[in-house]
Amino acid sequence: MKTFVFISKNYLRYFLILLVALEAFFIGADSIKYADKFPDSANLIVLFFFNDALYALNYTLPLSLLLGGILFLITFLKSNQFGAMLALGFSKRQILLAPFVLSLLISCIYIALNATSFVYAQERVEAIIDQNSLNNAQEDILLKHNHNYIYFQKIYPSLNQAKNIKIFTLDNQRLKSFIQAETGVFDGRFWILKNAKIGQISATFSSQTNALSFKKVESMKILENFKPKVLDTFLKDKPTISIIDAIDSLKIHLEQGLDSTKIRAILYSAILIPLFVPLTLVIFGYFIPSLPRYIKISLLSFKLIMISLVIWGIFFSVSKFSIGGIIYPEFGILLPMIVLCSVTLYCFAKLKNQI
């Protein structure tokens, strides 16, 4: 247990140093970018830095975990602590257990954050810089839900509101009824139409009867679980959406028989890709020599850093390609993760008695 704590402290130290440095660089770059657009309110400036730091974690956290692991291994090797622990009877698996567990735990926490409003940090940053963005509307949206076609002239996602909603209900390709409302509000579960006007069209037409009848209702519920963020998955090529909202969207896509490629890619990216860090650390540990005399430390460091950046770049790219519909997510994300897991399991099994 003492060995685990000792190694954990060393790994966390390098991880935190890199994380703080990368966060400061990211926030500094954005501060320069938006310097002339900062609001006058000090509270809003603080919120900008806070949300920008959260958004930066999407890039800085995996890099800090991976590069921190490399820095830990190289420093341990260079100071002969790695060789000394092996000489005392510890295996490579025991030494690598702490970095693996910690990176896995932090990655799981990050995945859990992807299920919350943490995902929308970038949108909050943009809203602070451009305060009119809250009133930005998405226009002319047409959706199909069961036998209904729903048209929104304008949707305000940040305000959970919509303007000029029309719903057309079909029965065997015949227009059965239509609903029109000037405003609609999402209450967390349903879209609530205010002062809706309902028109019923008779199935039979006769000169003696009125084929079209109208009535008004003060409030009407439609589109259960169609959150504004869920609607983004229908409207945007690369939507920003949390895991919970993506699952709701996936259910709707499957119920309506729609193509769910984009949603599957979003879920794979949010849940699986962060796990490449602990898996890669195990592979790096397998190839680390027992003593520094067997290899040039500077060359080894350069190789590991370059390989880390390449692996991170590959997974980042294939996730964007999969979400954009260029490649299937099962081939772009799931298959590479399965290959990486297989290589990691092989290396981990070999580490049992390796010294």
C-alpha positions as CSV (number, residue, x, y, z in Angstrom):
1,M,0.0,0.0,0.0
2,K,2.9,2.4,0.8
3,T,4.4,1.7,-2.6
4,F,1.1,2.5,-4.3
5,V,0.8,5.8,-2.4
6,F,4.4,6.7,-3.1
7,I,4.1,6.1,-6.9
8,S,0.7,7.8,-6.9
9,K,2.1,11.0,-5.4
10,N,4.8,11.1,-8.0
11,Y,2.5,10.5,-10.9
12,L,-0.1,13.0,-9.6
13,R,2.6,15.7,-9.2
14,Y,3.7,15.5,-12.8
15,F,0.0,15.3,-14.0
16,L,-1.0,18.4,-12.0
17,I,2.0,20.4,-13.2
18,L,1.2,19.7,-16.8
19,L,-2.5,20.2,-16.4
20,V,-2.1,23.6,-14.8
21,A,0.5,24.7,-17.4
22,L,-1.7,23.6,-20.3
23,E,-4.8,25.1,-18.8
24,A,-3.0,28.4,-18.3
25,F,-1.8,28.3,-21.9
26,F,-5.3,27.6,-23.2
27,I,-7.0,30.3,-21.1
28,G,-4.2,32.8,-22.0
29,A,-4.6,32.2,-25.7
30,D,-8.4,32.6,-25.5
31,S,-8.0,35.8,-23.3
32,I,-5.8,37.3,-26.0
33,K,-8.3,36.3,-28.7
34,Y,-11.3,37.8,-26.9
35,A,-9.5,40.7,-25.1
36,D,-11.4,43.4,-27.0
37,K,-14.7,41.7,-26.4
38,F,-14.6,41.2,-22.7
39,P,-17.8,42.4,-20.9
40,D,-17.6,45.2,-18.4
41,S,-18.9,43.1,-15.5
42,A,-16.2,41.5,-13.3
43,N,-18.6,38.6,-12.5
44,L,-18.9,37.8,-16.2
45,I,-15.2,37.9,-16.7
46,V,-14.7,35.4,-13.8
47,L,-17.4,33.2,-15.4
48,F,-15.6,33.4,-18.7
49,F,-12.3,32.1,-17.2
50,F,-14.1,29.4,-15.2
51,N,-16.1,28.1,-18.2
52,D,-13.1,28.4,-20.5
53,A,-11.1,26.3,-18.1
54,L,-13.8,23.7,-18.2
55,Y,-13.9,23.7,-22.0
56,A,-10.1,23.4,-22.1
57,L,-10.3,20.2,-20.1
58,N,-11.5,18.4,-23.2
59,Y,-8.0,18.9,-24.6
60,T,-5.7,19.4,-21.6
61,L,-6.9,16.5,-19.4
62,P,-6.1,13.5,-21.7
63,L,-2.8,15.1,-22.7
64,S,-1.8,15.8,-19.1
65,L,-2.7,12.3,-18.0
66,L,-0.7,10.7,-20.8
67,L,2.3,13.1,-20.8
68,G,2.3,13.0,-17.0
69,G,2.6,9.3,-17.2
70,I,5.6,9.5,-19.6
71,L,7.3,12.1,-17.4
72,F,6.8,9.9,-14.4
73,L,8.3,6.8,-16.1
74,I,11.2,8.7,-17.6
75,T,12.1,10.4,-14.3
76,F,11.7,7.2,-12.4
77,L,14.0,5.4,-14.9
78,K,16.6,8.2,-15.1
79,S,16.9,8.4,-11.3
80,N,17.3,4.6,-11.0
81,Q,14.2,4.3,-8.8
82,F,12.6,2.1,-11.4
83,G,15.6,-0.3,-11.4
84,A,15.8,-0.2,-7.6
85,M,12.2,-1.2,-7.2
86,L,12.6,-4.0,-9.7
87,A,15.7,-5.2,-7.8
88,L,13.6,-5.3,-4.6
89,G,11.2,-7.7,-6.1
90,F,8.5,-5.5,-7.5
91,S,7.3,-6.3,-11.0
92,K,6.5,-3.8,-13.7
93,R,2.9,-4.5,-13.3
94,Q,3.0,-3.4,-9.6
95,I,4.9,-0.2,-10.5
96,L,2.4,0.7,-13.3
97,L,-0.7,-0.2,-11.3
98,A,-0.9,3.2,-9.6
99,P,-0.6,5.3,-12.8
100,F,-3.1,3.0,-14.5
101,V,-5.7,3.1,-11.7
102,L,-5.4,6.9,-11.2
103,S,-5.6,7.7,-14.9
104,L,-8.5,5.3,-15.3
105,L,-10.3,6.9,-12.3
106,I,-9.8,10.4,-13.6
107,S,-10.9,9.4,-17.1
108,C,-14.1,7.9,-15.6
109,I,-14.8,11.1,-13.7
110,Y,-14.3,13.0,-17.0
111,I,-16.8,10.6,-18.7
112,A,-19.3,11.2,-15.9
113,L,-18.9,15.0,-16.4
114,N,-19.7,14.5,-20.1
115,A,-23.2,13.4,-18.9
116,T,-23.8,16.9,-17.3
117,S,-23.9,20.5,-18.4
118,F,-20.1,20.5,-18.3
119,V,-20.3,19.7,-22.0
120,Y,-21.9,23.0,-22.8
121,A,-19.0,25.1,-21.3
122,Q,-18.0,26.4,-24.7
123,E,-21.5,27.6,-25.4
124,R,-21.5,29.5,-22.1
125,V,-18.2,31.1,-23.0
126,E,-19.6,32.2,-26.4
127,A,-22.7,33.6,-24.6
128,I,-20.6,35.7,-22.3
129,I,-18.5,37.1,-25.2
130,D,-21.5,37.6,-27.4
131,Q,-24.4,38.3,-25.0
132,N,-26.8,38.5,-28.0
133,S,-26.1,34.8,-28.7
134,L,-28.8,33.9,-26.2
135,N,-31.3,35.3,-28.6
136,N,-29.9,33.5,-31.6
137,A,-32.6,31.4,-33.2
138,Q,-32.5,28.3,-35.4
139,E,-35.0,28.8,-38.2
140,D,-37.3,26.8,-40.4
141,I,-37.1,23.4,-38.7
142,L,-39.2,20.4,-40.0
143,L,-39.3,17.2,-38.0
144,K,-41.2,13.9,-38.4
145,H,-42.6,12.3,-35.2
146,N,-44.8,9.2,-35.6
147,H,-47.5,10.4,-38.0
148,N,-46.9,14.0,-37.3
149,Y,-44.8,16.6,-39.2
150,I,-43.7,19.4,-36.9
151,Y,-42.5,22.8,-38.2
152,F,-40.8,25.4,-36.1
153,Q,-40.3,28.8,-37.6
154,K,-37.8,29.7,-34.9
155,I,-36.3,27.9,-31.9
156,Y,-34.3,29.6,-29.1
157,P,-32.3,26.7,-27.6
158,S,-30.8,28.8,-24.8
159,L,-34.2,30.0,-23.7
160,N,-36.1,26.7,-24.3
161,Q,-38.6,28.6,-26.4
162,A,-40.0,28.4,-29.9
163,K,-42.1,30.6,-32.2
164,N,-44.8,29.9,-34.8
165,I,-45.2,26.1,-34.4
166,K,-47.3,24.1,-36.9
167,I,-48.1,20.4,-36.6
168,F,-49.6,18.3,-39.5
169,T,-51.1,14.9,-38.7
170,L,-51.4,12.4,-41.5
171,D,-53.6,9.3,-41.7
172,N,-52.8,7.0,-44.6
173,Q,-51.1,9.9,-46.4
174,R,-54.2,12.1,-45.9
175,L,-54.1,15.3,-43.9
176,K,-56.2,14.6,-40.8
177,S,-55.6,17.6,-38.7
178,F,-53.3,20.5,-38.1
179,I,-52.3,22.5,-35.0
180,Q,-50.9,26.0,-35.0
181,A,-49.5,28.0,-32.1
182,E,-47.6,31.3,-31.9
183,T,-45.4,30.3,-29.0
184,G,-44.1,27.1,-27.3
185,V,-42.0,26.5,-24.2
186,F,-40.1,23.3,-23.2
187,D,-40.8,22.5,-19.5
188,G,-38.2,19.8,-19.1
189,R,-40.2,17.0,-20.5
190,F,-42.8,18.3,-23.1
191,W,-43.1,21.2,-25.4
192,I,-46.1,23.2,-24.2
193,L,-48.0,25.1,-26.9
194,K,-49.7,28.3,-25.7
195,N,-53.2,29.2,-27.1
196,A,-53.0,26.5,-29.8
197,K,-55.5,26.5,-32.6
198,I,-56.6,23.0,-33.8
199,G,-58.1,22.3,-37.2
200,Q,-59.9,19.0,-37.9
201,I,-60.5,17.9,-41.5
202,S,-63.4,15.6,-42.2
203,A,-62.7,12.3,-44.0
204,T,-65.8,12.9,-46.2
205,F,-66.7,16.0,-48.0
206,S,-70.3,17.1,-48.4
207,S,-72.0,20.3,-49.4
208,Q,-74.3,19.9,-46.3
209,T,-71.5,19.6,-43.7
210,N,-68.5,21.7,-42.8
211,A,-65.4,19.7,-43.7
212,L,-63.1,21.9,-41.6
213,S,-63.7,22.7,-38.0
214,F,-61.6,24.7,-35.5
215,K,-61.1,24.9,-31.8
216,K,-58.7,26.6,-29.4
217,V,-56.9,25.3,-26.3
218,E,-55.0,27.3,-23.8
219,S,-52.2,24.7,-23.4
220,M,-51.2,21.6,-25.3
221,K,-48.3,19.1,-24.8
222,I,-46.3,17.7,-27.7
223,L,-42.9,16.1,-28.4
224,E,-42.0,14.3,-25.1
225,N,-38.3,14.4,-24.3
226,F,-37.5,16.5,-27.4
227,K,-35.2,18.8,-25.6
228,P,-33.7,21.7,-27.5
229,K,-30.3,20.0,-27.3
230,V,-31.9,16.8,-28.7
231,L,-33.2,18.9,-31.6
232,D,-29.6,20.0,-32.3
233,T,-28.8,16.4,-33.3
234,F,-31.4,16.7,-36.1
235,L,-30.3,20.2,-37.1
236,K,-26.5,20.4,-36.8
237,D,-23.8,18.3,-38.5
238,K,-21.6,18.3,-35.4
239,P,-23.8,19.0,-32.4
240,T,-22.4,19.5,-28.8
241,I,-24.5,17.3,-26.6
242,S,-24.2,15.5,-23.2
243,I,-24.3,11.8,-22.8
244,I,-27.8,11.9,-21.2
245,D,-29.2,14.1,-24.0
246,A,-27.5,11.9,-26.6
247,I,-29.2,8.8,-25.1
248,D,-32.6,10.5,-25.3
249,S,-31.9,11.4,-28.9
250,L,-30.8,7.9,-29.7
251,K,-34.1,6.5,-28.3
252,I,-36.0,8.9,-30.5
253,H,-34.0,8.0,-33.6
254,L,-34.6,4.3,-33.0
255,E,-38.3,4.8,-32.3
256,Q,-38.7,6.8,-35.5
257,G,-36.5,4.5,-37.6
258,L,-34.0,7.3,-38.3
259,D,-30.3,7.0,-39.0
260,S,-28.5,7.0,-35.7
261,T,-24.9,7.0,-37.0
262,K,-24.2,10.5,-35.7
263,I,-25.6,9.8,-32.2
264,R,-23.7,6.5,-31.9
265,A,-20.5,8.4,-32.8
266,I,-21.2,11.0,-30.2
267,L,-21.8,8.4,-27.5
268,Y,-18.7,6.4,-28.5
269,S,-16.6,9.6,-28.4
270,A,-17.8,10.7,-25.0
271,I,-17.6,7.2,-23.3
272,L,-14.9,5.2,-25.0
273,I,-12.2,7.6,-26.3
274,P,-11.2,9.0,-22.9
275,L,-10.2,5.5,-21.9
276,F,-7.4,5.4,-24.4
277,V,-5.1,7.2,-21.9
278,P,-4.8,4.4,-19.2
279,L,-4.6,1.8,-22.0
280,T,-1.8,3.6,-23.7
281,L,0.1,4.0,-20.4
282,V,0.2,0.2,-19.9
283,I,1.7,-0.2,-23.4
284,F,4.3,2.4,-22.7
285,G,5.2,0.7,-19.5
286,Y,5.7,-2.6,-21.2
287,F,8.4,-1.1,-23.5
288,I,10.2,0.9,-20.8
289,P,13.6,-0.8,-20.1
290,S,14.6,-1.8,-16.6
291,L,17.8,0.4,-16.5
292,P,18.6,3.7,-18.2
293,R,21.9,2.3,-19.6
294,Y,20.0,0.2,-22.1
295,I,18.7,3.2,-24.1
296,K,19.1,6.9,-24.7
297,I,16.7,8.7,-22.3
298,S,16.3,11.8,-24.5
299,L,15.5,9.6,-27.6
300,L,13.0,7.5,-25.6
301,S,11.3,10.6,-24.2
302,F,10.9,12.1,-27.7
303,K,9.5,8.8,-29.1
304,L,6.9,8.4,-26.4
305,I,5.8,12.0,-26.6
306,M,5.4,11.8,-30.4
307,I,3.6,8.5,-30.2
308,S,1.2,10.0,-27.5
309,L,0.4,13.0,-29.7
310,V,-0.1,10.8,-32.7
311,I,-2.5,8.4,-30.8
312,W,-4.4,11.3,-29.3
313,G,-4.6,13.0,-32.8
314,I,-5.9,9.8,-34.4
315,F,-8.7,9.3,-31.9
316,F,-9.6,13.0,-32.0
317,S,-9.7,12.9,-35.8
318,V,-11.7,9.7,-36.2
319,S,-14.3,10.9,-33.6
320,K,-14.8,14.1,-35.6
321,F,-15.0,12.1,-38.9
322,S,-17.5,9.7,-37.3
323,I,-19.7,12.4,-36.0
324,G,-19.6,14.1,-39.3
325,G,-20.7,10.9,-41.0
326,I,-17.6,10.4,-43.1
327,I,-16.9,7.0,-41.6
328,Y,-19.0,4.6,-39.6
329,P,-18.4,5.0,-35.8
330,E,-18.0,1.2,-35.4
331,F,-15.1,1.3,-37.8
332,G,-13.7,4.7,-36.8
333,I,-14.0,4.5,-33.0
334,L,-15.1,1.1,-31.8
335,L,-12.7,-1.0,-33.8
336,P,-9.5,1.0,-32.9
337,M,-10.5,0.9,-29.2
338,I,-10.9,-2.9,-29.4
339,V,-7.5,-3.2,-31.0
340,L,-6.0,-0.9,-28.4
341,C,-7.7,-2.9,-25.6
342,S,-6.3,-6.2,-27.1
343,V,-2.8,-4.9,-27.2
344,T,-3.1,-3.5,-23.7
345,L,-4.3,-6.8,-22.3
346,Y,-1.4,-8.6,-24.0
347,C,1.1,-6.2,-22.6
348,F,-0.5,-6.3,-19.1
349,A,-0.4,-10.1,-19.1
350,K,3.3,-10.0,-20.1
351,L,4.0,-7.6,-17.3
352,K,3.1,-10.0,-14.5
353,N,6.6,-11.5,-14.2
354,Q,8.6,-9.0,-16.2
355,I,11.5,-7.3,-14.4
